[in-house]
């Protein structure tokens, strides 16, 4: 450990593993340390299921969960029994931080750019739904689906179709497609007003298509929301059923894939290594101390748990893993799906997210499903806040509830050279995760990540 590195990364969560991979393939000498004995941090796996029940103070699971109760395996954010950098055939993983990948999104582009896709397999998620008016409906993503959607009446369908047609034809570099609306200056509210869509349609557009977490986007320039809706549509076009992908064998495969990548490019990994101090001189990080050993460096990248004095609690997130023996009702028996409950549909300020994976992704035995319900905490009764989501699942075999603090860094790191990721939010997709990673990359490298270097597609690696 007593060497000098370009960067030291603390923690092997997904964000830190992505950054370690980007640093390594960029020619940086990287030391990656985790105080735990396993890879993954919040993406690590817990196996067998008995460990999950024990952690939550529950009696051991009976044989209905599968022989040896290894048929369903779950990943939690703070504990892992098994997580190795190789494929776990026959033993699936799921995760308490429920996230899907947009098929044409930034995480997939990062995976392709770094070559991590060669270590992973993906399967498309079967459905994408939105909750409105007390029922679940498929999210319309193009003009044809807008006209057939049961989310709105005939005249509203036409207005919604015209809005989607405008967005599909919109090109940021072609002002003739803007129809007089400057995407950097015109608020999204003006675009909604132009097409005369009602409040319910705005709810669906902003939360189920653009995947915004709240309504602040309505007053912001419309270009960002248009780009997010186009991303949804482009991702949907890749596979047809939904815009989302999920890794075979669970999300624990992602940080392990980046760990492999960093190792191939010369990165050094140290697990079960306590981190006692980030060594700072003249306000800048110059190393990391573990006991009497000091590894010198120019930069430090880490998750909030390694620097509690440099982060601020910004809220809480409630998440609930639910084991089911059936698909979610009213989703056409989809074996995997996402459902968004927009905030206004249930009188909240934050959306509720539901994601479902199953044996088709090798995360459970055949006939078993793992549903995750999450939202940002707004009251003193977090479990009651996710009740609208839990009620959509049908009979629940077992629940595992957690409430976690959400932390954000106090500084951008450019002066101290300590770059800190934010905690994972309640969303059921990785787009906000990637925005955080790319922002850290920009601050640490002094430039934006160049996606033009991506020269092939995900299908090339499958």
C-alpha positions in Angstrom: 0.0 0.0 0.0 2.9 2.3 0.6 3.0 3.5 -3.0 1.9 6.6 -4.9 -1.2 6.5 -7.1 -3.0 9.0 -9.4 -6.2 8.3 -7.6 -7.5 6.3 -4.7 -11.2 5.1 -4.7 -12.9 4.3 -1.4 -15.8 1.9 -1.5 -16.9 -0.6 -4.1 -20.4 0.6 -4.7 -21.5 1.0 -8.3 -20.7 4.7 -8.6 -17.2 4.2 -7.3 -16.6 1.1 -9.4 -17.7 3.0 -12.6 -15.3 5.8 -11.7 -12.5 3.4 -11.0 -13.1 1.8 -14.4 -13.1 5.2 -16.1 -9.9 6.2 -14.3 -8.2 3.0 -15.2 -9.0 2.9 -18.9 -7.9 6.5 -19.0 -4.4 5.4 -18.0 -4.5 6.4 -14.3 -2.8 4.4 -11.7 -5.7 3.5 -9.3 -5.9 2.0 -5.8 -9.4 0.8 -4.9 -10.1 0.1 -1.2 -13.1 -1.2 0.6 -13.4 -1.6 4.3 -15.7 -4.6 3.7 -14.6 -8.2 2.8 -16.8 -8.1 -0.3 -17.3 -6.1 -3.5 -20.4 -4.1 -4.1 -21.3 -2.0 -1.0 -24.9 -1.2 -1.7 -24.9 -3.5 -4.7 -23.5 -6.6 -2.8 -25.4 -9.8 -2.6 -26.7 -11.7 0.4 -26.9 -15.5 0.1 -28.6 -17.6 1.2 -32.0 -16.2 2.0 -31.8 -17.3 5.6 -29.3 -14.5 6.2 -31.8 -11.9 5.0 -34.5 -13.2 7.4 -31.9 -13.3 10.2 -30.8 -9.7 9.5 -34.4 -8.5 9.9 -35.0 -10.5 13.0 -37.4 -12.9 11.3 -37.8 -16.7 11.7 -36.0 -18.9 9.1 -37.8 -19.2 5.8 -39.7 -22.4 5.2 -39.3 -24.7 2.3 -42.0 -22.8 0.3 -39.2 -20.5 -0.8 -37.3 -23.3 -2.5 -35.1 -26.1 -1.4 -32.5 -24.9 1.1 -34.1 -21.4 0.8 -31.4 -20.5 -1.7 -34.0 -20.1 -4.5 -34.4 -16.4 -3.8 -31.3 -14.3 -3.0 -31.4 -10.7 -2.2 -28.9 -7.9 -2.0 -29.0 -5.3 0.8 -27.2 -2.0 1.1 -25.2 -2.8 4.1 -24.5 -6.5 4.3 -23.2 -9.3 2.1 -22.4 -12.9 2.6 -21.4 -13.7 -1.0 -20.2 -11.4 -3.7 -17.3 -12.5 -5.8 -16.0 -11.2 -9.1 -17.2 -14.1 -11.1 -20.6 -15.3 -12.5 -22.8 -17.0 -10.0 -24.6 -19.6 -12.2 -27.8 -20.7 -10.6 -27.8 -18.2 -7.8 -29.5 -14.9 -8.6 -29.3 -11.6 -6.9 -31.6 -8.7 -6.4 -31.1 -5.4 -4.6 -32.6 -3.1 -2.1 -31.5 -0.1 -4.2 -33.9 -1.0 -7.1 -32.6 0.2 -10.4 -33.2 -0.5 -14.1 -31.0 0.5 -17.0 -32.3 2.6 -19.8 -31.5 0.7 -23.0 -30.1 3.7 -24.7 -29.1 5.5 -21.5 -25.9 6.8 -20.1 -25.0 3.8 -18.0 -25.3 1.5 -21.0 -23.0 3.9 -22.9 -20.6 3.8 -20.1 -20.7 0.0 -20.0 -20.0 -0.1 -23.7 -17.3 2.6 -23.6 -15.4 0.7 -20.9 -15.9 -2.7 -22.3 -17.7 -4.0 -19.2 -20.5 -5.4 -21.4 -18.2 -8.4 -22.2 -18.6 -9.6 -18.6 -22.4 -9.1 -18.4 -25.7 -10.3 -19.9 -28.8 -8.3 -20.0 -32.5 -9.0 -20.5 -35.2 -6.5 -21.4 -37.9 -5.6 -18.8 -41.3 -6.7 -20.1 -43.4 -3.7 -19.2 -43.5 0.0 -18.2 -46.6 1.3 -16.5 -48.0 4.3 -14.8 -50.7 4.6 -12.1 -53.5 7.0 -12.8 -57.0 7.3 -11.6 -56.8 4.3 -9.4 -55.5 1.9 -12.1 -52.3 0.8 -13.8 -51.9 1.6 -17.5 -49.1 1.1 -20.0 -47.0 4.1 -20.6 -47.5 5.4 -24.2 -44.2 6.4 -25.8 -45.2 7.3 -29.4 -48.0 8.8 -31.4 -49.6 5.4 -32.1 -49.7 4.3 -28.5 -51.0 7.8 -27.5 -54.1 7.2 -29.6 -54.8 3.7 -28.1 -54.0 4.6 -24.5 -56.7 4.3 -21.8 -55.1 7.1 -19.8 -57.1 9.8 -21.4 -60.2 10.7 -23.5 -60.4 11.0 -27.3 -59.7 14.7 -27.6 -56.9 14.6 -25.0 -55.3 11.7 -26.9 -55.1 13.8 -30.0 -53.5 16.7 -28.1 -51.1 14.3 -26.4 -50.3 12.7 -29.8 -49.5 16.1 -31.3 -47.2 16.9 -28.3 -45.3 13.6 -28.8 -45.1 14.2 -32.6 -43.5 17.6 -31.9 -41.0 16.0 -29.5 -40.1 13.2 -31.9 -39.4 15.7 -34.7 -37.5 18.1 -32.4 -33.8 18.4 -33.1 -31.7 20.5 -30.8 -29.3 21.5 -33.6 -32.1 22.4 -36.1 -34.1 25.6 -35.1 -36.6 24.9 -37.8 -38.0 22.1 -35.7 -38.4 24.3 -32.6 -41.6 26.0 -33.9 -40.5 29.3 -32.4 -39.8 27.8 -28.9 -36.2 28.2 -27.7 -35.4 25.0 -25.8 -32.9 26.8 -23.6 -35.2 29.7 -22.7 -38.8 28.4 -23.0 -40.1 26.7 -19.8 -41.8 23.3 -20.2 -45.0 24.8 -19.0 -45.1 26.9 -22.2 -44.8 23.7 -24.3 -47.6 22.1 -22.5 -49.7 25.2 -22.9 -49.0 25.3 -26.6 -50.5 21.8 -27.1 -53.3 22.4 -24.6 -52.7 19.1 -22.6 -54.4 18.8 -19.3 -52.9 18.2 -15.8 -53.2 14.4 -15.9 -51.4 14.3 -19.3 -48.7 16.6 -17.9 -48.4 14.2 -14.9 -47.8 11.2 -17.3 -45.5 13.1 -19.5 -43.2 14.5 -16.8 -43.1 11.5 -14.5 -43.6 8.4 -16.6 -41.9 9.5 -19.8 -39.3 12.1 -18.8 -38.9 10.3 -15.4 -38.7 13.5 -13.4 -38.9 13.0 -9.6 -40.9 16.1 -8.9 -42.7 19.0 -10.7 -39.8 21.5 -10.6 -39.1 20.7 -14.3 -42.3 22.5 -15.4 -40.7 25.9 -14.7 -37.3 24.9 -16.2 -36.2 25.1 -19.9 -38.0 22.6 -22.0 -34.9 21.2 -23.8 -34.0 19.0 -20.9 -37.4 17.4 -20.6 -37.6 16.9 -24.4 -34.2 15.1 -24.3 -35.4 12.8 -21.5 -38.6 11.9 -23.4 -36.6 11.2 -26.6 -34.3 9.0 -24.5 -37.3 7.0 -23.3 -38.6 6.6 -26.8 -35.2 5.6 -28.3 -34.7 3.1 -25.5 -38.1 1.6 -26.1 -37.3 1.3 -29.8 -34.3 -0.9 -29.0 -36.3 -3.8 -27.6 -40.0 -3.0 -28.0 -41.5 -4.1 -24.7 -40.1 -1.4 -22.4 -37.1 1.0 -22.4 -35.5 -0.8 -19.5 -32.9 -3.6 -19.1 -31.8 -5.6 -16.1 -28.6 -7.6 -15.7 -28.8 -11.4 -15.6 -28.0 -12.6 -12.1 -28.8 -9.2 -10.6 -27.3 -5.7 -10.1 -24.4 -7.1 -8.1 -22.9 -8.0 -11.5 -22.4 -4.4 -12.4 -19.8 -3.3 -9.7 -18.0 -6.6 -10.1 -17.8 -6.0 -13.9 -16.2 -2.7 -13.3 -13.9 -4.2 -10.7 -12.7 -6.7 -13.3 -12.1 -3.9 -15.8 -10.0 -1.8 -13.4 -7.9 -4.9 -12.5 -7.3 -5.6 -16.2 -6.0 -2.1 -16.7 -3.7 -2.3 -13.7 -5.9 -1.1 -10.9 -5.1 -2.5 -7.4 -7.9 -3.8 -5.2 -7.8 -4.1 -1.4 -10.8 -5.6 0.4 -11.2 -5.8 4.2 -8.9 -2.8 4.5 -9.8 -0.3 7.1 -9.6 3.4 6.1 -8.6 5.5 9.1 -7.9 8.9 7.5 -7.8 10.8 4.3 -4.5 12.6 4.6 -4.8 16.3 3.7 -2.0 18.9 3.3 -2.7 22.5 2.6 -6.4 21.7 2.1 -5.8 19.1 -0.6 -5.9 15.3 -0.3 -2.5 13.7 -0.7 -3.1 10.2 0.5 -5.1 7.7 2.5 -4.0 6.1 5.8 -4.8 2.6 7.0 -3.2 1.9 10.3 0.5 2.8 9.9 0.4 2.5 6.1 -0.1 5.5 3.9 -0.9 5.4 0.2 -0.1 8.7 -1.5 -2.3 10.1 -4.3 -3.4 13.1 -6.2 -7.2 12.6 -5.9 -9.6 10.6 -3.7 -13.0 9.4 -4.9 -15.4 7.9 -2.3 -19.0 7.3 -1.2 -20.5 9.4 1.7 -19.8 6.8 4.4 -16.1 7.4 4.2 -16.3 11.1 4.8 -19.2 11.8 7.3 -17.7 15.3 8.0 -17.9 16.3 4.4 -21.5 15.4 3.6 -25.0 16.7 4.6 -28.1 14.7 5.2 -30.6 15.9 2.6 -33.5 13.5 3.4 -34.4 9.9 3.7 -35.5 7.1 1.3 -37.8 4.2 2.3 -37.4 1.0 0.3 -39.2 -2.3 0.7 -38.3 -5.6 -0.9 -41.3 -7.9 -1.3 -41.2 -11.6 -2.1 -44.1 -12.6 -4.3 -45.2 -15.9 -5.8 -47.1 -14.2 -8.7 -46.7 -11.3 -11.2 -48.1 -7.9 -10.3 -51.9 -7.8 -11.1 -53.0 -5.8 -14.1 -49.6 -5.9 -15.8 -50.6 -8.7 -18.3 -48.7 -11.2 -16.2 -45.4 -9.4 -16.9 -42.4 -11.3 -15.4 -40.6 -8.0 -15.0 -41.9 -4.5 -15.0 -41.7 -0.9 -13.7 -44.6 1.1 -12.3 -44.5 4.8 -11.5 -47.1 6.3 -9.2 -46.9 10.1 -9.9 -46.9 12.2 -6.8 -50.2 14.0 -7.4 -52.1 10.7 -8.0 -51.7 9.9 -4.3 -51.4 13.4 -2.8 -47.6 13.4 -2.3 -44.6 15.6 -3.3 -42.5 12.6 -4.5 -43.2 9.8 -6.8 -43.5 6.2 -5.7 -41.5 3.6 -7.7 -42.2 -0.1 -8.1 -39.9 -2.5 -9.9 -40.3 -6.2 -10.4 -37.8 -8.9 -11.4 -38.0 -12.7 -11.4 -36.6 -16.0 -12.4 -36.3 -14.7 -16.0 -33.4 -12.6 -14.8 -32.0 -15.4 -12.7 -32.7 -13.6 -9.4 -35.2 -16.2 -8.1 -36.5 -19.7 -8.6 -39.1 -20.3 -11.2 -42.5 -19.0 -9.9 -40.9 -16.4 -7.6 -40.8 -12.6 -8.0 -38.9 -9.9 -6.2 -40.7 -6.5 -6.1 -39.2 -3.3 -4.8 -41.2 -0.3 -3.7 -39.4 3.0 -2.9 -40.0 6.7 -2.4 -38.6 9.8 -0.7 -39.7 10.0 2.9 -42.0 13.0 3.6 -43.5 12.1 7.0 -42.8 10.3 10.3 -44.4 7.1 9.0 -42.3 5.9 6.0 -44.1 2.6 5.6 -47.4 4.2 5.2 -46.0 6.4 2.4 -45.3 3.3 0.2 -48.7 1.8 1.0 -50.2 2.8 -2.4 -47.3 0.8 -4.1 -47.6 -2.2 -1.8 -51.4 -2.4 -2.5 -50.7 -2.8 -6.2 -48.6 -6.0 -5.6 -51.3 -8.3 -4.5 -50.6 -10.9 -1.7 -47.1 -10.4 -0.4 -45.2 -13.5 0.9 -42.6 -11.5 2.9 -41.5 -7.9 3.2 -38.1 -6.4 4.2 -38.3 -2.7 5.0 -35.5 -0.2 5.3 -35.3 3.5 5.7 -31.9 5.1 4.8 -30.5 8.6 5.1 -29.7 10.4 1.8 -26.4 12.3 1.8 -25.0 14.9 -0.5 -21.4 16.3 -0.5 -20.7 19.7 1.0 -18.2 20.6 -1.7 -17.6 19.9 -5.3 -14.1 18.6 -4.6 -12.2 20.8 -7.0 -10.2 22.4 -4.2 -9.7 19.5 -1.8 -9.5 16.9 -4.6 -11.9 14.7 -2.6 -14.8 13.8 -4.9 -17.8 12.4 -3.1 -20.8 10.7 -4.6 -24.4 11.2 -3.4 -26.4 8.5 -1.8 -28.8 6.6 -4.1 -32.2 8.2 -4.5 -35.6 6.5 -4.7 -35.8 6.3 -8.5 -36.1 2.9 -10.2 -33.7 3.7 -13.0 -30.0 4.5 -13.2 -30.2 7.9 -15.0 -29.7 10.0 -11.9 -26.9 7.7 -10.8 -25.1 8.3 -14.1 -25.6 12.0 -13.9 -23.8 12.0 -10.5 -21.0 9.8 -11.9 -20.6 12.0 -15.0 -20.6 15.2 -12.9 -17.9 13.7 -10.6 -15.9 12.8 -13.7 -16.2 16.3 -15.1 -15.0 17.8 -11.8 -12.2 15.3 -11.4 -11.0 15.3 -15.0 -11.7 18.9 -15.9 -13.7 17.9 -18.9 -16.9 16.1 -19.8 -17.0 12.4 -20.6 -16.7 11.9 -24.4 -19.6 9.6 -25.5 -18.4 10.0 -29.1 -15.8 7.3 -28.3 -18.6 4.7 -28.1 -18.3 3.0 -31.5 -20.4 -0.2 -31.1 -23.6 -1.2 -29.5 -24.8 -3.3 -26.6 -25.9 -6.0 -29.0 -22.3 -6.4 -30.2 -21.3 -7.7 -26.8 -24.2 -10.1 -26.3 
